[in-house]
Amino acid sequence: MPTPHTTESPSVDRRTFLAGLSGAVAGGAVASQFQTTARAQATASPAANAIAYIVDGMGQTQISAARYLNAYKTAPERFPLNVSPAETPTGFDAFSSRGSMTTFPDDPYETTTDSAAAATAFASGVKTYNGAIGGVRTSGGGFQRVGTVLERASAQGYATGLITTTEATHATPAAFAAHVEDRGNQTEIARQYIEDTQPDVILGGQRRDFEADASNGGTLVDAARDNGYTIAETAAELDAVDDPPVLGLFSQESHLDYYLDRKNDPENTQPSLDAMVDAGVDLLSSAGDPDKGFFLLVESGRVDHAGHANYPAQVAEQYEATQVAGQLVEYAETTAEPTFLVSTGDHECGGLTLGRDSPYEVEYDVLAAQKATTSRLRDLLAGVRSADELESIVAAHTGITALTDREVAKLRDAPGSISTILAERAGIAFTTDGHTGTDVPVFAHGPNAARFDAARDNTAVADALAAALGVSL
């Protein structure tokens, strides 16, 4: 077991640490319960497939916001009385088990996690410092790699895949298939994907990282082709791929566009998250050892980015993520092979609130009418001075048909202020432009899902995935 990130305490086993923490908080009975759960997990019945679905930045409020938006879009004449899960269920309601999850890192300076530390916990079952990908800080100040469930699964003949709406080398997917001291070293992460880990499916953004030099000459894209990868750069090209492996890079720089911009911009050629998931499970089902199944990491990553930016479109981003949650449960229930599915957020982001002072009203019609994010609207509004033209652009992309003089003045000076205008009109607010340290919901479905009918730590995700596939971390 790697040494935890500390320069003062001796190395301790992670499960021993968690049991001790539980005992300190609630006595020996709680510690005993955690130890019993760990033993039960070690003997869990394996599944054929395991899927981890991480919604970066998702907390309970984001889930609630998407629930309300879904109910409004489904039957506005019944809203809000149709918000009940019994009348208008969402994708997360389809999971058979649900609980809560702690997210803290092993960091001497920060108690709120970043995506790198959280994803390392999900992938390897160890706590680490913020910024670390697939490793821990040793007592001597060095960096020690830790094995991941994706690597262990691949070694046992399982097909493996990474799907994300962020950069393909961003923190969450990277922690499952790479090892670097600093999450910012994304060209090295790309190199490790192509030259070392070689997942059968890699779908995400930022082709630039893969245009770096490969170890044996040429670029990493060239090396991927030499290794048999089909390269896809558009939704149509991905749809045409018949066999793995595939490297799908759907932006030259940065992440895939936000959900609303991908959906409503007629010139956008990027695939939707649900299309990437469909392609991923189809391709992985035909890859690897025929006697084995697959491991797949799926990330809806831009809920987090919308939270950082305080974009009201975070609600729409979560709406897409919630739809995909239902898609994954449907796959797990209809495929012939037993499939374990676990979904959670690595942390909440933005401190979203549903309600803004008083009256206690959120205008979901405003959120439902939005067709573009601030990211796109800012570009469309830049340099526009005419009040009529400003109103025309805003109306076309948000449904707001009458701007106040104050709103027009704000948009002339700062087009990005459309975020504030939309939030005020909708009656929502954000409390921070960073992560928050709240517990996050966790959902599970399939074999042994009931282990998540309780409060768990984020390292339990790695335990569950490894147990499902019958591999050891």
N, C-alpha and C positions, 0 to 999 in steps of 0.2 A: 504494500500500500504506500503510495507516494507521501512524502512529508507534507503536512499542511503548510499553508503560507504563513509562517511565523518565524521569528528569529529568537524567540524566548521559550516557547513550549516544546516539549518533546513530541516526536511523531506519535499520532494516535490513529487507530483504525476509524474510518468514517462512521461505521455503524455503532461502534462503541461510543464515539463522541456524541452522536445523536441520542443514543439511549441515556447517556449521562446528562445531556441537556434536558431531556424529558424528565428525568428523575429530579433534577434540581428544581424544575418548575412545578411538577405535580406529584412527586413522590414515586416510590418504587413500583406501584401498581401500573402507572403509565409507562415507565421504562420497560416493565415486563411485557406490556402489550406490544410495544414496538419491537422487542426482541422476538416475540412469538410471530409477529407479522413477517420479520426478516426470514425466519426459518421457513414459514409457509411459502414465501416467495421463492426461496431456493429450490423447492420441490414442486413448483407450479408446472402444470401440463403445458408443453410447448405448443405453439400455433404454427401454421405454415408460413404466415406472413405477419409482419409487424409494421405499423405505420405510426409515426409521431407527427402530429399536426400542431405546430407552434404558431400562435397568433401574436406576433410581437407587439407589445404595448396594450394587450387586452386585459382589462380588469372587469369587475362586475358591472360597473356603470356602462362601459362600452357594450356589453352583452345586453343590458336592459335597453339601451338606446336603440340597438338594432331590432330588438323585440318590438318596441313601440313603432319604429319605422315600418317594419314588416307588416304589422297589423294595420297601420294606416294605408299602406299601399295595397293590401289585400282587400279591404272593405272600408273605405273612408266613411261611408254612411253609418257604419256600426261603431266606429272608433269613438272613445277608447274602450267601450265595453267588450270588444273582441280581443283585447290584449291577453286575456287568459290563455295559458298554454293549452288548455283543453280545447279552445276554439281555434286558435291560430298558433300552432306549435312552430318552433324554429328548428334549425338544424341541430343546435345543441340540446334541445329537448329530446332528441331521438337517442341520445346515449343512454345506456342502461345504468351507469353509475356516475356519481358526481361527488366532489368533495372540495376541499380548499388546500392551498399549497403555499408554503413559505418560500421566500425567494432570496434570502440574504446571501452575500458572497463571503469568502474568507479573505477579507481585505482590511489592513490595519487603518485605512484612512476613510473608508466609505462603508456604510451599512446598507445602502440601497444598491442593488445589483445593476450591472449593465448587461447587454445581451451576450457578450462573450463569456462572462463568468456563468451566467444562467445556462447557456447552451452547453458549456463544458459539464455542468452538473447533469443536464439531460442526457448527454452523450456518453459520459464516462462514470458518473456517479460519485464525483469528487467535488468538493468546494475549492474555488480558486479565487484569485484576485481579479478585479475588473480590468478588462483588456486582454486577459490571457485566453488563448485558443488551444484547447487540447493539452493542457499542461498545468503544473503547479510550481510555485516558487519553493525551492529547497531552503533548508535552514542556513546554508552557506551563501544564499543569494542567487543561485543558479536556476535554470529552468529545466524541469524534468517532465518529459512527455508522459501522458497517460493514454492507455488504449481506449478506443471508442467502440460502441456497439456496432457501428457500421463496419469498422475494420474487422472485428471478431466475426461478424456475420459473413463478410466476404471471404474470410479465410476458411469458413466452413462450407463454402459453395453457394451461399445465398446470393441472388442478384441484389444490387444496391442502387439507390437513387437519391438525388437531391433536387428539390423543386422549390423555388422561391420567387417572389415578386420583387426582391431586392437585387442588388448586385450578387452574382453567383458566388462571389468570394466574401460576402458579408458575414458578420459574426456568427449568426445562427447556423447556416449550413456549414461554414468553415469548421466549427467545433466538432462536427461529426466526421470530418475527413481530412483534417490538417492539424499541424502543431506548430504554433509560433508564439513567441513571447508577447508580441504586440499585434493586436487585431488589424492595425493599419498596414501591415506588411502583406498586402493583398496579391502582389505578383508572386510572392513565395507560396501563398496559399494556392494560387492557380497552378503553379508548378507542381506542388504536391498532389493536387487532384489528378493531373494528367500523367505525371511520371511515376507516382507512388500508389496512391489509393485507387485510382481509376474506377470510380462509380460507373455503372452501366448507363445511368441517366443523369445528366447535369443540365438543369434548365434555370435560367435567370438572366441577369443583365450584366453590363460592363464588359464587352468584348475586349476593351483596351487591356485589361489585366492579362488576357491570354495572347496578346500580341507581343509580350515580353519574350526574351530569348530563352529557348529550351536548352537543356544541358548538352545535347548532341547536335546543336546547330538548328537554324531555322527558328520559327516562333513556336509557342505552345500550341497554337491552332494547327500548325504543320505537324507537330508531334502527335496531336490528337488524331489527325487524319491517318498518320502512319500507324497508329494503334487501332485503327478500324472505326473511329468515330465518324458518324455523319454529322455535319455542321448545319444547323438550322438557324436562320436569322429572322424569320417571320412566322406568323401563325400558319400561313399556307405551307411553308417549308416543313414545319413541325408536323402538320397533318399528313404530309406525304411520306414521312419516315415509317418504314415497315419493320425494321429490325434494329435492335440495340447493337452497340452503344450509340448514344446520341449526345452531342454537346449543343445545347440551344442557348444562344446568346442574343437577346432581343433588344439590346441597346448598345450603342458604341461606348457611352460613358454613363455612369450612374445606374439608377434603378429602373425597373419598368415604370411606366407612368401609373398614376393613381387610377383606381377603378373607374371613376366617373370619366376621366380623360381617355382611358382606353376604350370605354364603351361608347362614348358620344362623339369622339373626334373621327370623322370619316376617313381621314388620312392616316390614322394609327394602324400599324400592321402587327402590333404585339398581340400574343395570345392572351386570353383570359386565364385566370387561375384555374377555373374548372376545366378548361381545355387542356392545360398542362397536366392536371391530375389525371384526366382521362387518358392522355397519351402516355403518361408515366406508368400507370398501373398496367396498361396494355403491353407496353414494351417490356416491363420487368417480368411479366408473367411468362414471357418466352425466353428470358435470359437465365444465365446461371445454371447450376446443377439441376437436371430435370426432376430429381428427387427432393429438391429444396424449393422454398418459396422465395420471398424477397423481404428486404427492409427498405422502407421509404421514409425520408424526412420531407415534409411539406411545410413551407412557411408562408403565411400571409404577413408580409413584413412591413407594409406601409401604413398600417394602423398606428404603429409607433411614430413614423415620420410625420403623419398628420397631427399626432399629439404634440410632438416637439414644436411644430409650427403653429399650433393652436388653430388648425383648420377645422371649421365645422364639418367638412367632408370626412372627418374621421368617422362619423356615424355611417356614412355610405360605405366607407372602406370596411368597417366592421360588418355591415350588412352583407357584403360579398363574402367575407370570411365565414359568416354564419351559414350562408347558403352552401359553401363548400364543405362545412362540417356535416351537413345533412347528406351531401353527395358521398362523403367518405363512409358514413354509417351505412348508407344504402349499398355501397360496394361490399363492405364487410358482411352484410347480411345476405347478399345475393351470390357472392362468389362461392364456388364449390369448396374452396379451401378455408379452414378456420383462420380468421384474421383478427389479430389484436390491434386495437386502435386506442391511442391516448392523445388527448388534446388539452393544451393549457396555454397561458401566456407566460412569457419569461419575466414580465413585470408589467405594471400599469404605466401608462405614459400620458401626461397632460393634465391629470387631475380633473377629468371631465365632470361637469355637474349638469344634471337635467333639472332645470329651473334656475332662474336668475333673479334674485331678490323677490319681489312680489309684483303682480299676482302670481300664483303658483301655476304657471301655464307654459308649456312648450308647444310651439307651433310646428307640428310635424309636417304640415303642408309646405312650409318653407324648406325643410330638409328634403322632402320628397321631390320638390320641383328643381332642386339644384342639379345641373347637368355638367358642370365643370368645377374643378377645384380652384382655389386661390392661385395655385401655381400657374394654371393656364389663363385664368382671368386677368392676372397681373400683366401678362404679356399683351393680352387683347386690349387692355385699358391704358397701357403706357402711352403717354403723349397725347391722349385725347383730351380736348379742352371743352368741346361743345357739350352742354348739359343734355341736349336731345340725343346726341350720339352716345354719351355715357349711359343714359337711361335705356337706349335701345340695346346696347351690348349686355347690360346687366339683366334686362328683361329676358333676352333670348337664352341666357345661360343660367338664370336663377329663378325666374318666374316673378321677381319683384318688379312691379310695373310703375311705381311712382317713388322716386328718390326725393328725400327732403333736401332743402338747400344746404344743410349741414353735411349731408352724405355726399352730395355733389362736390362740395369744397374738399372734403377729405379724399375723395377719389382723384381729384385733379392733382392734389399734392402728393398723394401716396396711394397708387393703385392697389397695393397690397392690403390697404385698409378694408377691402371688401370682406376680409375675414371677420373683422369686428362688426361690420354692418350686418352680415349674415347671422353671426352669433346673437347680436342684439335682437334682430328680427325673430329669430327662432326661439329665443329664451333659454339659451344654453351658455355655459361659461367654462373656462379652464382656470385652474389654480396654479399651474406651473408650466414652464416649457421643457421640463425634464421628466425623469422617471419618478415614481413614488414607490415607497416601500411597503405598500399594502399586500396582504395575502391575495392570491389570484385564484379563480376557480380552476378546477381540473375535472376533466370528463374522461370516461373510459367505456369501451364497448368490446365485446367478444370474450374469448377465454380469459378467466381470472380477472375480469374487469372490476369485480367487487372489492378488490384491494384498495380502490380509490374512493370507496364510500366512507371517507374519514378525512381528517386533517393529515396531510403528508408534507414532507420536505421535497424540494425539486429534485434532489438526488434519487428519489423513489422512481422517477420516470426511467432512469437508466436501469435500475433493478428490474422493473417490469418488462422493459423491452428485451433485456438479456434473457430473462426467464422465459418469455414467450418464444424466443428462438432457440432456447436451449444452449446458449453460449455463456461463457464466463468472462467477466471484466477483470 
